[in-house]
Structures are given as C-alpha cells and as structure tokens.
Amino acid sequence: MSTLEKAVVLLKGLSQEKLDMVVYILESLTVKQKIESMNIEELTPEEARIVDLALAELENGLGVEAESVWEEAGI
C-alpha cells in the first residue's frame, strides 16, 4: 500500500471535525512551503516604516482610499 493510499484510508476514518483540522493543517503546510520557496527581498528601513504606518492606520480604522488602490493598480 502506497503512502497516499494509507493517507486516504486514515482520512476516511476521521470525523468531519478532525478531517477539517487535517485539511487546515495541510493547507497551512502548502502555503508555508510556497512562501519558503519565494524569493523574498528584505525591506529597507524606510519601506518597513511605511508598512508599519499603513498597518497602524488600518488598525485605527482609517482604512484605505479606493482611489489610491485603483491608481496604484493602474485602473
């Protein structure tokens, strides 16, 4: 029996709640693997400051102006 076949047998025996948890874990591992394989650049101190300011504005309920997003996306 292959590993995949064993996994299918085990998954079929789980309750829906536990199956949902396994799917969540597998999705998380897949996302983590994709992120790790990306070529991620380090932010400059200035870029990090801009990101921090933007996140603080969002957390304080200031939101983002749609026009700014559209302009940056070229819409």
C-alpha positions in Angstrom: 0.0 0.0 0.0 1.4 3.4 -1.0 1.7 6.3 1.4 -1.1 8.1 -0.5 -3.4 5.0 -0.1 -2.6 4.8 3.6 -3.4 8.5 4.0 -6.8 8.1 2.2 -7.7 5.1 4.5 -6.8 7.1 7.6 -8.6 10.2 6.4 -11.8 8.2 5.6 -11.8 7.1 9.3 -11.8 10.6 10.7 -14.8 12.5 11.9 -15.8 15.6 9.9 -14.3 17.9 12.6 -11.0 16.1 12.6 -10.9 15.9 8.8 -11.5 19.7 8.7 -8.5 20.1 11.0 -6.3 17.9 8.9 -7.2 19.8 5.8 -6.4 23.1 7.5 -3.0 21.8 8.6 -2.3 20.5 5.0 -3.3 23.9 3.5 -1.1 25.7 6.1 1.9 23.5 5.2 1.3 24.1 1.5 1.2 27.9 2.0 4.3 27.7 4.2 6.2 25.7 1.6 5.2 28.2 -1.1 6.3 31.1 1.0 9.6 29.5 1.8 10.3 28.9 -1.9 9.6 32.5 -2.8 12.5 34.9 -3.5 11.7 37.4 -0.7 13.6 40.7 -0.5 14.4 42.4 2.7 12.6 45.7 3.3 14.7 48.8 3.6 14.2 50.7 6.9 12.1 53.3 5.0 9.9 50.7 3.4 9.4 49.0 6.8 8.4 52.4 8.3 5.9 52.9 5.5 4.4 49.5 6.1 4.2 50.0 9.8 2.5 53.3 9.4 0.0 51.8 7.0 -0.8 48.9 9.3 -1.3 51.3 12.2 -3.7 53.4 10.1 -5.7 50.3 9.2 -5.8 49.1 12.9 -7.0 52.6 13.9 -9.9 52.3 11.4 -8.6 54.8 8.9 -8.9 52.3 6.1 -7.6 52.7 2.6 -9.0 55.0 -0.1 -10.2 53.1 -3.1 -8.9 55.7 -5.4 -5.4 55.2 -4.1 -5.6 51.5 -4.7 -7.0 51.9 -8.2 -4.3 54.4 -9.1 -1.6 52.2 -7.9 -3.1 49.2 -9.8 -3.4 51.3 -12.9 -7.1 51.2 -13.0 
